[in-house]
Amino acid sequence: MSLSFYDIQEKNLRKTKILIFIFILFVTLFGFLLDYLYSGFPEYTKIPVFTLFAFFLSSINSFISYNYGDKILLKVMGVRKPNLNDIKEKTFVNVVEEMKIASGLPMPDVYVLDTDVPNAFATGKNPESSSVVVTRGLLEIMNREELQGVIGHEMAHIKNRDILVMTVAATLVGVIVLLSDLAWRLLRYRIFFGDSSDRRRRSSTSGGAIILVIIIVLLILSILGPLFARLVFFSISRSREYLADASSAELTRNPLGLAKALEKISMNQNPKKWKMKGVSHMCIVSPLKSKLGEKEGFFANLMSTHPPIQKRIQILRQMAHAY
């Protein structure tokens, strides 16, 4: 049974809430383990400082990511409003208005990113507060029907609420990476420069065993935490692109427009010029070229944010026969 847009939206909203819950749990666990490593909780009067701080930090970060992550992202990237005196940027705004009417969505905010690398992405909390960003490089190489395909793809992400999942995931993964690095540094300091009371705890049989277990768990979390976060991050990225491609073809009634656009974009990628790696997973085509990204299979699905570009183009060309 095929899913409706409402089912997909609900699924993505549920996925976002699960991501936030896992993130808060993960960060709080970090804090608890650090507290035990430092104090051992031998007295009820001791306050679990790291645990409380970790819970507070993760909760505040989740709230900000959920409600303001897109605004922060756009500010950091330095996007600008389109220049309506420029024919290419005026066309971009007109095409967004066309796709807004076709999709039945509210008009998103539109922005241009000044870079020669052709790409596009959408962000936002919901369809009512969404944004579509294209690069100047994309506008330079697209004709109108190709631009329609690209904007249709991004409007599909907005309609499916993919934008919420990916914006939140990007922010939370970054925090987990930072916390893992912090835990690693604190762990090394405690092992080599622990005070005398800490050494006495480690010298006792039961205390030494527990401390050893805590150290091992922290090591595992410090090393595998970022990897696990990225795997979760990648796994929710790939499947959404096929659906957005199909939705774009449905909106424009022209699958070949998007197929030609994907070909042009993929041929003009330059990873060295793309400075915003944190939003690469949100782009219509990954600006970070990799051989793994053009493969299929379990490992490729796990480690790549986008499906193979040639496979996407092939599917779109097959769809063209139905129109």
N, C-alpha and C positions, 0 to 999 in steps of 0.2 A: 504494500500500500504506500503510495507516494505521500510525502509530507507537504502540507500547505505552508504558505509563508508564515502563518500564525504559529504553526507547530515549530518551524525553524527558529522563529524569534524567541519562543518560550524555551526551546532547547538551548539557545545561546545565552539567554538570561540565566538559566539554571547552571550552565557551564561556568558563567562568570562568578556566580555565588559560590560554587564549589571551589573554584580557583582561589577566591578570597579566603574562604574557610581554611583550606590547606595551607595557604600562605601564613595566616595568623597562627595556626597550630605549629607550623614548622619554625617560625621565628621565636615563638614562646618557648618551644622545646630547647632551642639554642640557649635562650636566657636561663632556663631552669638548669641545664647541664653546667653552664658556666657558674651559676650560683653554688651548685653542689661541689664543683671542683674547687672553688675558692673558700667556701665556708663549711661545707659538709652538713649544714643544718643541724648541728648538735643541740642548739638551744632554740626554744620557741620564740625567744625575744628577737632573734635575728630576722631582719627583713630581707626577703628575696629580691634584692635590688635589680639584678639583671633580668629576672623573670618579669617583674612588673614593668620595667623599662621596655623590654622586648614586646610585651603585649600592647603597651601603650603605643609604641612606635609603629608596630604592624597594623594596629587598628586605625590610627591616624593616616598612615600611608595608604591603606586600602580605601578609606573614605575620600582622600584627595584624588587617588587614581580613578575611582569610580565617577566622581562628580566633576573633576577639573583636569583629568589627565590629558584630554585633547587640547585644552587651552594652553597648558604648560608646554605640550609638544610643539604646537604651532609657534609659540613664542620663541622657544629654543631654536627652532629651525630657521627663523627669520623670514617667513613667507610674507607676501604683500598682496594687497588687493589688485585685481586686474586693471590695467590702463585701458579704459574704454575708447580712447583715441587711437589705439593700436588695433588694426584689423584682425590680427590673429587672436588677441586676447578678448576682443569683442565677440568674435565667433565662438570662443570657448564659453563665454557667459550665455550666449544664445543657445548653444547646444545643451548646456546644463538645464536651462529653462525648458527646452523641448523634452528632455529625458525626465524632468520633474513632472511634466504633464502626463507623459506616457506611463510613468510608474505610479502616479497618484500620491507622490510624497510631497512634503513641504519643500520649499526652495532651500537648499543648503547654502551655507556661506561658501564663497569661492575664493581661492587664493592661487597665486603663482609663486613658484620657487625658482629663483634665478640660478640655474645650473644648466650646462649644455647636455647633461645626461637625460635622455627622454624617459619619463616615468610619470606615474600618477598614483595617488592613494586617497582613501577617505578615512575620516576619523570622527569621533563624537560619542556622546552617551546614548543618544536615541535619534530617530529621524527628525525630531523637532529641534534638535541642537547639534546638527551634523555639519561637516565641512568636506569639500572636495578640493584637493590640491593637485595641480599639474605643474610640471617643470617647463621652463621656457624652451628647453630642448625638445620636448614633446610637441609643443605647438609649432615648432619650426618644420617638423617632418610629417605632420599629419594632414591629410585632406579632411573634408567635413565628415564623410561617411566613416572614416577610420576613427576620428575623434568621437563620433557618436557611439561607436562600439566601446571605446575606452570609458567614456562617461557612463554608458549603460552598465558596464561592469561595476563601476564604483557605486552607482545608485543601487545596484543589487546588494552590495555589501551593506549599504545603509539600511535597506529594507529588511535584510535578514538579521540585522544587529550584529553582524560580524565585527563591526567597528568597535563595539563596546568590549567584546572578548579580547581582541587583539591590543587595544589601547591599555586595558588593565593588565594583560599578560606581560606586555613590554615593560611596564613600570615595575611590576612585582618581581620579574626575573632579575632586573637590574639591582633591586634591593637585596635579593637573596645572594647575588654574587658579591656585593659589598659586605654583607654580614658574614659570609663564609670566609672572606679574606680577613675580617676583623677577628673572628673566632680563631683562625689559624695563628694570627699574631699573638693573641692573648694566651693561647695554649702553649706556644713555644716559650713565651716569657715565664709562664707558671712552671713549666717543666724544668727550666734551667735556673730560674731565679726565685723559686718558691721560698717562703719564709720557714722558720724553724717549726712552727706549729703545723704547717702543711707537711713538712717532712716527717713529723711524728705521726700524723695521720696515715701517711703512706707506709710507715714502718710497721704499723699494727697489721695483723693478718687480714681481718675483715675489712678494715679501712683501706688497706693497700689494694685489695682485690676490687673493691667498689671504685676506687679512684682509677685503677687501671682500665676498668670497663668504661668509665666515663670518658677517659682520654681516648680510648679506641673509638667510641661512638662519636665523639666530637671530631676526631680525625676523619671518620667516614663521612660525616655531614659536611665538613669543610671541603673535602675533596669531591664528593659525589653530589653535594647539594646543588651547585651551579649546573652540573651535567644533567641531573634529574629535572631541574627547572626548565632547562632548554629543551629537553626531550618532550616535556608536557607542552611547552610553547610551540615546538615544531609540529607536534601531532595534531594540534587544533588549527594549523595553518593550511595544510596542503589540500584537504578535501573541500574546503570552502571555495577554492579558485574554480574548480570545475562547475560548481553550482552557479557562481557569479557569471562565468562565461555563458552558460546556458540561458541565464536570466537576461543577459545583455542581448543575446540573439533574439529572445522573445520580445524584448522592448523595442528593438530597432527593426525587427523582421529582416535583418541582414547579417547573418553570421559571418559572411566574407569580410565585412568591414572590420570586425574585431580580429579576424584571422590575419588580415593584412597588417593591421596595427601591431599585433604581437610580433609578427616577423620583423617589422621595421624597428621596434623597440629592442628586441633581442639582439639585432645586428649592430646596434649603436650603443651598447652598454660599455662602460669604462669604469671598472671597480676602483681604480686609482683616483678618479675624479669624484666618486660618490663618498661624501664625508659623513653622511647621516646613517651610519650602520644600524643604529637603534630602531629605525623605522623600515629597514629593508624588508622585513616580513610582511609589511602592510602594502607594499608596492604591487602594482599589477604584474610586473615581471621583476624577479630578484635582480637587483643591481650588482650583487656579489656573485659573479660567475663561478660555478664549480662543476666539476665533472659529475659529482654525485647528484646534483640537481637535475641532470638530464637522464637519470636512470630510474628504474622502477624496482619494486621489491620491498621487503620488510625494512631493511636497513636504510634504504633511500627514503622511504616514507617517514621513518623515525627521525632522520637527521636533516631533511631538507624542508624549507618552508613552502616551496612552490613545486607543483608537479612539472614534469618535462614539458618544455615549451612546444616542442614538435608534436607531442601527444595532444596538447590543447588545440593546436592549429589543425591537426588532423580531424579531431572531433568536430570542430567548427565547420570545416569544409564538408564533412559528411552531413552535418545538419543543414547545410545550404541546399541540398537536394530536396529537402522537405518544404522549402519555401518557393 
